[in-house]
Amino acid sequence: MKIFLLIISLLLIIIVLLQSNKAESTSQIISGGNADLFSQRKERGVELLISRVTMTLGLTFFVVSLIMNFI
């Protein structure tokens, strides 16, 4: 079970690093210069797939961690 959790965590790290940046630079987030950061932008194609895989891996990691804690 610990090896499964390790594999999920590594996959989660990799898939998060593959996600595209929605902000142009960090300084714009702090200064508020990027007004369309949280706008209604639809994800399509590979971006949508990566987003769904990230959500699935995150939920799986959470559930496996809870199961390991109570067993």
Secondary structure, DSSP 8 states (H G I E B T S, - for coil): -HHHHHHHHHHHHHHHHHS--SSS-HHHHHHT--TTTTS-----THHHHHHHHHHHHHHHHHHHHHHHHH-
